[in-house]
Amino acid sequence: MELTIAVQNLGHGGLRNGSGDPDYRWPQLVERINNAATRVGARQVDAVLVQEAVDWDKYGHRQLGVAMRDLDLDAVPIPPSRSGYPPALLYRRETLGRWTHWNTDFAQETLHGFGVAVFDVGLPKPLAIVSAHLNPFVADKARDEAKLIATRALRYGPYGIVAGDLNYPPADPNSPSPDYAQMLPFNKSARTRLPSEVGGQLVPDRRVTEMLAYTGFVDAAAKLYEERGEKELLRKTATDDRIDQLWVSEPLRDTVVDYALLEDPEGASDHHGLVVRIDLGRARTDNVWEYR
């Protein structure tokens, strides 16, 4: 069984700009997402993980309904969000089936919120999927969020996927350096180590995503780069770095078979999207532990 997963920060819901003025980019986002599968040689997208689903829960969840119609996907409920910038997750029921759990426990411990969507896809244990958006302001808080979300993604067993706008540099120390010339001061103070810690040098703060790796997750793009050596896989997804990422738990490492950025049409968002093709037939089925 194969899954194709698209990830996209919408930018203020795809409905407004950062000042709150109308900026209806949803049609461009629909085009980008609906064309994502072709970028990795797949027929269709089976799950879409979005961030900044601002106001998607307003007016009777109108925009969530629009998204389900335009993407021809079902959706789990919008998770609780302290910021009003929640992530959202849409899925193809014909592929994943009906969700068995939608768990938003501890969502209030994060800035933007999250939920764990759980599906029975024929593996020895369920598959859990999380659309994540980490705290962009303070790396230490984002590191705590990364640990919490990674742990909750393993709540139902060893098969978990965490993806979204992680807001921090990739964990691999061999990753390309951020584009510091494009990095705004407030992002520099969040995404780099304090000068006093590193001899006054500009050093990416990789500790946030390193926590995902330490909790047993694998960066899909980095994994494929290790195998193929194609620098295209490590391109930045936002202005200054590859901060949008998809991670799979270790038993799913070999399931990652393709990855691509989503850039067209231009202007759909201030973030590129990404798409990953996963072959669940390659999942490891040994050491299938119980959460405790």
N, C-alpha and C positions, 0 to 999 in steps of 0.2 A: 504493500500500500504506500502510495506517495502522497505527500502533503506539500503544497506551495503556500508559503506564508509571506505576506506583504506587511511592511512596517512603515508608518508615515506620521511624522508630527504635522498636524494640520495647520498650525499657526492660527491661534485664536478661533478654533472651530472651523476655519475655512470660510467664516462669515463676516469677520471684522478685522481691522488692523489693530495694532497695539494701542492706539489712541481711542479705540472704541467706535471709530467711524465705519460705516458699511464698506465691506471689501469682499464681495461675494465670489470666492474662488472655488466653491464647491464643484462646479462643472469641470474645471481643470483637474481637480483632485480625483474625480470620478474617472476621467480619461486616463490619468496616470495609473490608478489602481487597477482598472479593468484591463489595461494593457500589460500589467506586470508579469503575468504568467509567461508571455512570449519571450521575455528577457532571459528566462532560464529553461526554455524548451518544454514548458508545461502547457496543458490545455486550459487550465482555469486556476484561479486563486481559491484556496480552501479556507484561509483565515486571514483576516485583516486586523492588525493591531495598530490603533491610532492613539496619538497623544494630543492634549489640548482640545478635547471635545467640549469646548466652551459653549454653554447654552444648549447642548444637545438634549438636555433633560427638561428644558423649558417648554411652555405652551403644549403640555401633554406629550412631551418627548417627540415633538414634531420632527426635528432634524434627525434624530435617531431613526424614525420611521422613513424619512426621505433616504437616508443612507442604506437602509435595508432594501428599499425598492430599487435604488439606482445601482447598487452593487449585487443585487439578487442574492443576499445573504441574510441569515438570521443574526440576532444579537443577544448577548447576555445583558442584564441591566447595567446602567451606569453605576460605577462604584461610588461610595461616599468620598467626598473631596473637601478638605479644609480650604483649599485655594480657589475652588471653582474652576480649576483646570484639570478635569479628570481624564484619565485614559479610557478607552473603550475597546471592545473586542467584538468583531463580527465573524461568523463562521458559516461554512456550508454544511448543512445538516445531512445532505446526501453523502458526504464524505466522512464527516466526523461523528455523525449520529447526534442524538440529543445529549446535551450536557447532563452529567450525573450529579455534579456539585457546582455551585457558584459560591465561593467562599470569600467573604470580605472581612473576615476577622483581622483585627489589627490595622485595618486601613487607616484609622485615625492616627496611627503612629507615624504616618508619612505626610508630606506636604500636599501632594497631588492625589493621593489615594491609589488603591489597586484592588484587584480581585483575582482569584484563582479559578479559572474555568477548567473543568475536569471532564475528560471524554474517555470512553472505552473504545479503543481502536484495535483491539485484538492482541495487545502486548500482555505479558504476565501481570502487569499492574497498569492502572490508568495513566493516561497522558495528561499532564497539567500544563496549562498555558497562561502566562501572565503578560499583559501589556503594562509596561513600566515607564515611569517618568520620574527621575530622581531629582532631589532638591538641587537647584542650580546655584544656590547662593553660598553654601558652606559645605566644603568637601567632607568634613567630619560627620555632618548630619547625613549627607548622601551615602557615606560609607556604612552608617548604621542602617539606612534604608535598604541598601544593596544586600546586606546580610539578612535582614528581615525578609525581603522579597524572595531571595534565593532559598531560604529555609522554608518559607510557605509553599514555594513551587515544588518542594519535595515532600509536602505533607501527605501525599497519597502514594508515595513510592518513588523509585529512582528515576522516573521518566518525566523530566520537566523542561520547559522552554521559557526563557525570560527574554523579552525583546522590547525595544523602544528607544526613547530619547534618554540616554543615560547621562548625558551632560558632561562627561569626563573622558579623558584620553583612554585609548585601549590599554589593556593590562600589559601586553607584550612589550618589553623594554626595547625591542628592535623595531617597533612601529615608527613610522615617520614622525618627525617632530611637528608640533602644531605650527601653523602659519602665524607667528607672533606679530607680524606686521598688520595682520587683519584682526588681531585679538583686542577687544575693547578692555579698558582697565578693570572693570568689574569682573569680566570673564578671566582675565589674567590672574586676579587675586583668588579666584575660585579654582581654576584649573591648573595652577602651577604651585610648586612648593614654596614655602616662605623663604626669601633670600637667606635669612639667618640659618636655615637648616641645611642649605646646599652651597655654602660659600659664595653667595651672591649671584649664582648662575640662574638662568631661566631653565627650570626642570619641570617637565609635565608631572602632574600629580596623578599617578597611575594607581594609587592605593584603593580608589573606589571600585574600579572594575577588577582590580586584583582580588578584591574580596569575593567577587563572583567566581573567579578561578579557584580561590582557596576553598570555597564551599562546594566545589566539584563541577563547575560549569566550563564550557568550552566556547570560545568566540568563533562563530561560524566563518567569518571572513579570514581571520588569522589561520584557522585550521586549513582552509583551502589554499591560502598563500604558502603555507609550509609545504604543501604537497605540489603546488604548481609553480610557485615562484613568480606569479603574475602580479606586478605592482598595482594594476588596476583594482585588485581586490581590496587594497588598503587606502583607496582614495577617501578624502574627507567628505562628510555628509552635510556639513554646515560650513559657516564662513571660515572657520579656522582649524577644524579637526574632525576626525571620524568619531563623533559622539553618539551617533545612532547605531545601535548594534543588536545582533541577535545571538543569544547564548543558548546552548543545549547542555543538558546534564551529561556527564561522562559516558553513561551507557548508550547515549544517542550520538556520540562523536562520529562514528562511521556512517551515520545516516545523512550527514550533510554532503550533498552531491553538487550543488551549484548555488551561486550567489551573484547578484548584480545590483547596481544602483538604479534608482528611478529618478530621472531628471526631466523628462518631458511630460507635459508641456512646461516650459519655463514659466515661472511666476506662480505656480500652483501653491508653493509654500516657500518659506525661507530655509527649509531643510530638504535635502534629497530624501527620497524614500529608499527602501531596499527590499529585495525579494530573495527568499531562500527556498530551494527545493530540497525536500527531505524524503529519503526512502526508508520507511520504517521497517522494511524487511531486513535492513542491516543492523538493527538494534541488537545490542547484547542482551542476552536473556539469562546469564548467570548472575549470581549474587543479588537476587531479587529480594531485598531486605524490606522489613516492615518499619514504618515510622514509629518512633517511641520517644 
